[in-house]
Structures are given as structure tokens and as C-alpha cells.
Amino acid sequence: MIKKYLLSASLFLLSLTYVSAQETRQIAVESSKVTNNEVTINGKRVPYKATAGTKPVWNEDGKPIASLFYTYYERSDVSDRASRPLVVSFNGGPGSASIWMHLAYTGPYKLNIDDEGYPLQPYGYSKNPHSILDVADIVFVDPVNTGYSRIVDKETPRSTFFGINADIKYLADWVNTFVTRQNRWASPKYLIGESYGTTRVAGLVSQLQNAHWMYFNGVILVSPTPMGLERNGPVSDANYLPYYAATAWYHKVLPADLQAKDLDEILPEVEAYTLDVLLPAMAKGGSLDPKARIEIAKKMAYYSGLSEKVILEHNLAVPTGFFWKELLRDQGMTIGRLDSRYRGIDKSDAGERYDFDPALTSWNHAFAPAFNLYARNVLEYETDLTYNLFGPVNPWDRSNENTGEQLANAMRQNPYLHVMTQSGYFDGGTDYFNAKYNMWQMDQNGKLKDRLSFKAYRSGHMMYLRAEDLKTSNDDIREFIKNSLPGKGVPAKN
């Protein structure tokens, strides 16, 4: 009898342990952990409060259907929140967490990497002397199934969250709630998005403006996607040449006379050639004069580091995937997609595309341990959930994308709204010249040009991983915020 009792008691305790473990692996619909800290930025002490926690996403009946993890940094020696800018930050993917800009760009801490962005061991983090927390409060948001964010109502269709327009809709509701709870409606507000996050914030600023009557002072597009702006066919094929030239220059495979020039001298020349000669020629397709085709192939080879032969074999339209495999093939190396400064080694030198992106694989093993340590040791946020750098969000509905035009319309409707684009010259995933093309298509009549700005850096997709560009790009954000704040008494009118 005693043995039976002890066995029953053991099983009961085991079941409690199991239930407890299960509970800790579920996201709390609402939670928060507040810590206080300080960072020195540009030589000045900046005290701040950090809140790491979760807030719900509700359905139309007011039932929580998901919970989003966020980290909110507020400068604590500022009493006037009405004039203090608020920056809402998203990364992309679309299944990516906010970790990248949080722990490497604008936040008060940054991960340990070398000056060019390569991982270092032991993994970890240090304070970020270039954070924008001196001039703005920041909230980093993880969309559903990224970071610690999760669906809490399993009956809710995945299509509620996983699509271009669904994503924008529920995140706009969440931002509205966050701003209301934090009493920040009077604050100048900004959205910053990276990669697919640019699609997200371009649509969000429109949704928040038109459905929630929340107006913003600025949108920062870091390494922007096409955002639904048409650039297929000859435009798409031609526009990569300036990126090819920048990357070939970095790897020192251009002809000697061109290699001797600085990048700032080369790129305007290549951009002009792309628009004035290459694009019209490619539009002619097979009707292009054979002699002209050969001359263009020679010029493309001169600018790109590729051979005239492979350019002709691709009918002048060299795919980016082939470029990453081909440029350093004779050295037995590939180059990265998201940052083409990085080199990789494939199983075989033959083939049309690399086996993996050496840039992304390099970043993954530096960011994951750093954030898991940072969340527990600095933010003091404890959970047994896995922090998803990339979460399960597929299938993703990409239909009816029009976010670039939505952003342009928001600018036309809101004279206070400014937009800045930041791009890395060596980004092959969302290249800098197509980012410029986005701006030109958003403002076809030129009436928005005074509120559109462009900054480029000698790095890749995450330009801030390079130490020099971490400082410069954050300084550019500071200047952007300063310039987009209207003077006292200046009305919002065109």
C-alpha cells in the first residue's frame, strides 16, 4: 500500500513538473519586466528605462489571438514626452525578428563583432556608443511567430497574420494600442524597417494614417525591397550593373584603370551608363544590333569584373545568383548575397549558384547567442521559449502589394512626413541602385523630392555591422529626425 502511495505521489509530482514546464513554454498574453540602465552616447551619459514584455493582438470580438514580444527603451531624464520622438522598429524576412537592428544598430547595446562585421568569440554584447536613444525613444517589435511572439488562439486562421496586408493590419492595431497605453499620441513618431520591414512600414504608415488617424513625421527604409513598385523586364536586368561594379571594385577584379579610382568616382559613371545606354539597349531585346550587343557586353565586362563571354551567354541579363558564383570562381570562392564583401566555399566550383550565403551564415551564429544572453542577463526577461530569429510564417500571401505607392500617398496627404532610404553598396539582396529607383517611381512628378533623402554606405544589407558605418548611419538617423521636426508654429501644409 505504501509503495502504491509513493508511486502515485511520484507520478503526481512528475505531472506537476510537466505542466509547469509546459506553462513556461507558452507566451504570456501580457507581461513586462522593467530595468534601469545607462549608456554613453557621443560622450554624454544617457540614463534609460527598458521594458521587455508582451502585449496582445485582439480579434474583432476583443479576444486575444496572439501576443507580441517587444522591448521599449525610454530615456529617463526627459520629462517632456510630447516633444520627444518615438521610433517604432521592425525587421523583415517576412519571418524575421527585430533582433538585427535591436542588437546591432539603434539600440543601447550591440553584439560583439569585429570592425568589418565578422563574428568574434566569446559571443556577447557591449554598450552601443552610437545608439539613437539620446534623441529618441525606441520600441523594437517582433511580429507573430518571430522572436518570442506567438499565436495564442489556435483556432485563428494563419491568414490573419501571414500576408502582406494581413501583417500590416494587425500590426497597425498593435501599434495603436502601444502608443495609447504609453501616452505617446502627442510625440513625433517614426517608423523604421529593414529589408521586408520596409514593405511593412511603408504599408503601416498608410494604415495608421488612414485607419487610426495616427500621423508620422518620418519613415526610414533600411535596404528596401521593391515595395510593389514595378521594375520587371529590362529595368530589373539593367539596374544591377552598378551593384556589380561596386562589388567587383571591392574584390579588386576590375581593370587596372578603373580599379585605381575611388568608388565615389566610379559609381556615377556606371549609373549614367545603366540609364542612358544599357537600359534602352536591353529594351530592344533580340532586335538590338549585333555589333551594339558586343560593344555593350564589353562595357559591362569592364564595369562588372565578369567576362564578355558569360555576359553574352546570358543575353546581357546576368542573374544575381550567377554573379555571386562567378565573380571569384577562378579563386575558388563565392560571394555573399546580403553582403558581397563576404566570401564562401562551395562543395564544387562548378554550377550556376552558390551553396549558401556566406554573409547570412556568418551573422546567424553571432546574433543568436548574443540576444539570448542579453535578454536574460540585461533585460532580465526569462522564458523557456525559443527566440526565433526566423519564424514559421509560411505560406505568406504576397498578393495585392502596393506599399510603395501607399507610402507615397501618405506623403502627399501628410506634409510633415519625410522618408529616408539607407542602402549598402555591397548588398546584393536589395541593391542600392534599385533603392534609388524606388524613390524615383514614388515621386514621378518631383513634388516630394524635398522630403525624400538617400544615404549609401560601403557595406552590405546590414550596413551598421561595419564599425565606421554604424556611427555614420546612426548619425544620419539623428540628422533625419532633427530635419523632420517642424519648427514651433509651422503648420502641416503643402
Secondary structure, 3 states (H helix, E strand, C coil): CHHHHHHHHHHHHHHHHHHHHHHHCCCCCCEEEEEEEEEEECCEEEEEEEEEEEEEEECCCCCEEEEEEEEEEEECCCCCCCCCCEEEEECCCCCECCHHHHCCCCCCEEECECCCCCECCCCCEEECCCCHHHCCEEEEECCCCCECCEECCCCCCHHHCCEHHHHHHHHHHHHHHHHHHCCCCCCCEEEEEECHHHHHHHHHHHHHHHHCCCCCCEEEEECCCCCCCCCCCHHHHHCCHHHHHHHHHHCCCCCHHHHCCCHHHHHHHHHHHHHHHHHHHHHCHHHCCHHHHHHHHHHHHHHHCCCHHHHHHCCCCCCHHHHHHHCCHHHCCEECCCCCCCEECCCCCCCCCCCCCHHHHHHHHHHHHHHHHHHHHCCCCCCCCCCECECCCCCCECCCCCHHHHHHHHHHHCCCCEEEEEEECCCCCCCHHHHHHHHHHHCCCCCCHHHEEEEEECCCCCHHHCHHHHHHHHHHHHHHHHHCCCCCCCCCCC
